[in-house]
Amino acid sequence: MNIYEQVTTRIMELLETGTIPWKKLWISSDGPKNLISKKPYRGINQFLLNCSPYSSSYWLTYRQAAERGGQVRGGEKSTPVVFWKWLDCKVVSEDDDNEATGKVPLLRYYNVFNLDQIDGIEPPTEDQPTNPFSPIDQAEEVIRSMPYRPLIQYGGDRAFYSPSVDYIKLPNKGAFKSPEEYYSTAFHELVHATGNANRLGRKGILEPSYFGSHDYSQEELVAEFGASMLCGHAGIEQQTIDNSAAYIQGWLKVLKSDKKLAIVAAGQAQRAADFILNIHSPNDEQT
């Protein structure tokens, strides 16, 4: 039994044991916030700012930066944020002068820049604490071996692969609770990246899908099975496999616990892992 089969068998065994608690692998800051007010951005703004490639959680408008002696670097692009609130209003009837009260939304747009885009302003001292990070040679080799590897950027509180621009975003390495958990997360996103048209061309990446849909859920299974296989190759699966099984179990619930889909996903994951490891099989077929 090869390492892929061993990992898949172990995950399937864990899935049969019942609910496994999933844990987030990195330490989160309290999210993006305005440097001046220190108030966190909320709603859609949190999503928009978390998707940025910057490491700082602090944001300012151009005017706020200038007022504090900072200068947005030339060529830097702003990120829009939305501000809205309900305003009380009174409506007076033309016929009988009766007044009615109600609320109307006030909506405004602002452009903000991350502190990483600004010169002349020092970051606050209360930045997110980090853990010591010790690279694992065999895991580093997995990342280095990937052909046509996408750009990997660090910073923020989210880990994701962007198919539209073909890049991976990860929290800083020191934000992870252990090196093994960093590599597990990086491998997950690298497996997603294999679905790009320039690599394996997998449906879950090529075709737009919404969160929680069948295709989205199956792609998550592929990514986590693949990450577990790569962890096995790097010799770190024992530290990560319980959390991987919990993650897979969560998506199987979305897919109504169809274990057959897990097996299909494991097959696609094996092909993705082979691609990342630059292993060529003459009989490899599209899955």
C-alpha positions in Angstrom: 0.0 0.0 0.0 1.5 3.3 -1.1 1.4 6.5 1.0 -1.7 7.8 -0.9 -3.6 4.7 -0.1 -2.5 4.7 3.5 -3.6 8.3 3.9 -7.0 7.8 2.2 -7.7 4.6 4.2 -6.8 6.4 7.5 -9.1 9.3 6.6 -12.0 7.0 5.7 -11.5 5.2 9.0 -11.6 8.5 10.9 -14.8 9.5 9.1 -16.5 6.4 10.4 -15.6 7.2 14.0 -18.2 10.1 14.3 -17.9 13.8 14.6 -14.3 15.2 14.7 -13.8 18.8 15.9 -12.2 21.0 13.2 -9.8 23.7 14.4 -8.4 26.7 12.5 -4.8 26.3 11.8 -3.6 29.9 12.2 -3.9 32.6 14.8 -6.3 35.3 13.6 -5.9 39.0 14.3 -9.2 40.8 14.9 -9.5 41.5 11.1 -9.0 44.6 9.0 -9.5 47.9 10.8 -9.1 51.6 10.3 -5.7 52.8 11.7 -7.2 56.0 13.1 -10.4 54.9 14.7 -9.2 51.3 15.4 -12.7 50.2 14.5 -12.9 46.9 12.6 -14.5 46.9 9.1 -17.7 44.9 9.0 -19.9 43.1 6.5 -18.8 43.1 2.9 -15.9 45.4 3.7 -14.3 42.7 5.9 -14.5 40.3 2.9 -13.1 42.8 0.4 -10.2 43.8 2.6 -9.4 40.3 3.7 -9.0 39.3 0.1 -6.1 41.8 -0.4 -2.5 40.6 -0.7 -1.3 42.9 2.2 0.1 41.7 5.5 -1.1 44.7 7.7 -4.6 44.7 9.1 -4.6 48.6 9.1 -6.2 50.7 6.5 -6.5 54.5 5.8 -8.0 56.9 3.3 -5.6 58.9 1.2 -6.5 62.0 3.3 -6.0 60.2 6.6 -2.5 59.1 5.5 -1.6 62.6 4.3 -2.8 64.2 7.6 -0.4 61.9 9.5 2.6 62.6 7.3 2.3 59.5 5.2 2.5 59.1 1.5 0.7 56.5 -0.7 3.4 55.1 -3.0 3.0 55.9 -6.7 1.2 53.3 -8.7 -0.6 51.8 -5.6 -4.3 51.1 -6.1 -7.0 51.7 -3.5 -9.6 49.3 -2.3 -13.2 50.5 -2.0 -15.2 50.2 1.2 -18.8 50.9 1.8 -20.3 52.9 4.6 -24.0 53.0 5.3 -26.5 53.7 8.1 -30.2 54.4 8.5 -31.3 58.0 8.8 -34.5 59.2 10.4 -36.7 61.2 8.1 -40.0 63.0 8.2 -42.5 63.1 5.3 -45.1 65.8 5.2 -48.3 65.2 3.3 -49.2 68.0 0.8 -53.0 67.6 1.5 -53.3 67.7 5.2 -49.8 68.6 6.6 -49.7 65.3 8.4 -46.2 64.1 9.2 -45.0 60.5 8.8 -41.7 59.3 10.1 -39.5 56.6 8.6 -35.9 55.6 7.8 -33.9 55.9 4.7 -30.4 54.4 4.0 -27.4 56.6 3.6 -24.8 54.9 1.4 -21.3 56.2 0.8 -18.2 54.7 -0.8 -14.6 55.3 0.3 -11.3 54.3 -1.1 -8.7 53.1 1.4 -5.1 52.0 1.3 -3.4 49.3 3.3 -0.5 50.5 5.6 1.8 48.3 3.5 1.1 50.7 0.6 2.0 53.8 2.5 5.4 55.3 3.4 6.1 57.4 6.5 3.7 55.9 9.0 5.0 53.3 11.5 2.7 50.3 12.2 1.3 50.1 15.8 3.2 48.0 18.2 0.2 45.8 19.1 0.6 43.8 15.9 -0.5 40.1 15.9 1.9 37.8 17.8 3.7 35.2 15.8 5.1 31.7 16.5 8.6 30.7 15.7 8.7 29.0 12.3 11.1 26.2 11.5 11.0 25.1 7.8 10.6 21.3 7.2 12.9 20.4 4.4 10.8 17.7 2.8 7.7 19.8 2.9 9.6 22.8 1.3 10.7 20.4 -1.4 7.1 19.5 -2.2 6.4 23.2 -2.8 9.6 23.7 -4.8 8.9 20.7 -7.0 5.6 21.9 -8.4 5.8 22.8 -12.1 4.1 26.0 -13.2 3.7 26.9 -9.6 1.4 29.9 -9.0 2.6 33.0 -7.1 2.3 32.7 -3.3 1.7 35.9 -1.3 1.5 36.2 2.5 -0.5 38.3 4.9 -4.0 38.7 6.2 -6.3 36.3 7.9 -7.4 34.1 5.0 -6.0 31.3 2.9 -7.3 30.9 -0.6 -6.5 30.3 -4.3 -7.7 32.9 -6.8 -8.4 31.2 -10.2 -8.9 34.5 -12.0 -5.4 35.8 -11.3 -3.8 32.4 -10.5 -2.2 33.2 -7.2 -2.3 31.8 -3.6 -2.8 33.9 -0.5 -1.7 32.6 2.9 -1.4 34.1 6.3 2.2 34.8 7.4 4.1 31.6 8.3 4.5 32.8 11.9 0.7 33.1 12.3 0.3 29.3 12.1 0.2 27.2 15.2 2.8 24.9 13.9 4.9 24.5 10.8 3.0 21.3 9.9 -0.3 23.2 9.9 1.3 25.9 7.6 2.3 23.2 5.1 -1.0 21.5 5.3 -2.8 24.8 4.4 -0.3 25.6 1.7 -0.7 22.1 0.1 -4.5 22.5 0.2 -4.2 25.7 -1.9 -1.6 24.2 -4.2 -4.0 21.4 -5.0 -6.7 23.9 -5.8 -4.2 25.6 -8.2 -3.7 22.3 -10.1 -7.3 22.8 -11.4 -6.2 25.8 -13.5 -6.5 25.4 -17.2 -2.7 25.6 -17.5 -2.3 22.6 -15.3 -4.9 19.8 -14.9 -8.0 21.8 -15.9 -10.4 20.5 -13.2 -14.1 21.4 -13.4 -14.2 22.6 -9.8 -11.8 25.4 -10.7 -12.6 26.1 -14.3 -16.3 26.6 -13.9 -17.7 29.2 -11.5 -19.5 27.7 -8.6 -21.1 29.2 -5.5 -20.1 28.4 -1.9 -21.8 25.2 -0.7 -22.7 24.0 -4.2 -22.0 20.4 -5.3 -19.0 21.3 -7.5 -17.6 23.7 -4.8 -17.9 21.1 -2.1 -16.3 18.3 -4.2 -13.4 20.6 -5.1 -12.8 21.2 -1.3 -12.7 17.4 -0.8 -10.1 17.2 -3.6 -8.0 19.9 -2.1 -8.0 18.4 1.4 -7.4 14.8 0.3 -4.6 16.1 -1.9 -3.1 18.1 1.0 -3.2 15.0 3.2 -1.5 13.0 0.6 1.3 15.6 0.3 1.6 15.7 4.1 2.1 12.0 3.9 4.8 12.4 1.3 6.5 15.0 3.5 6.2 12.8 6.6 3.9 15.2 8.6 0.5 13.5 8.2 0.3 12.3 11.8 0.2 16.0 13.0 -2.4 17.0 10.5 -4.6 14.1 9.5 -7.3 14.5 12.3 -8.0 18.0 11.2 -8.1 17.0 7.6 -10.6 14.3 8.3 -12.8 16.8 10.2 -12.6 19.2 7.3 -13.5 16.5 4.8 -16.3 15.3 7.1 -17.8 18.9 7.1 -18.0 19.0 3.3 -19.4 15.4 3.2 -22.3 16.7 5.3 -23.0 19.3 2.6 -22.9 16.5 0.1 -25.2 14.4 2.3 -22.5 12.0 3.5 -22.0 10.4 0.1 -18.8 8.4 0.7 -18.6 7.6 -3.0 -17.9 11.2 -3.7 -15.0 11.0 -1.2 -13.5 8.2 -3.2 -13.9 10.1 -6.5 -12.3 13.2 -4.9 -9.4 11.1 -3.6 -8.7 9.9 -7.1 -8.6 13.5 -8.4 -6.5 14.4 -5.4 -4.0 11.7 -6.3 -3.6 13.1 -9.8 -3.2 16.6 -8.3 -0.5 15.4 -5.8 1.4 13.7 -8.6 1.3 16.9 -10.6 2.7 18.9 -7.7 5.4 16.3 -7.1 6.2 16.3 -10.8 5.5 12.6 -11.0 4.5 11.6 -14.5 2.4 8.5 -15.3 2.1 7.4 -19.0 -1.4 6.0 -18.3 -2.7 9.1 -16.5 -6.2 10.0 -17.6 -8.4 12.9 -17.0 -10.6 12.4 -13.9 
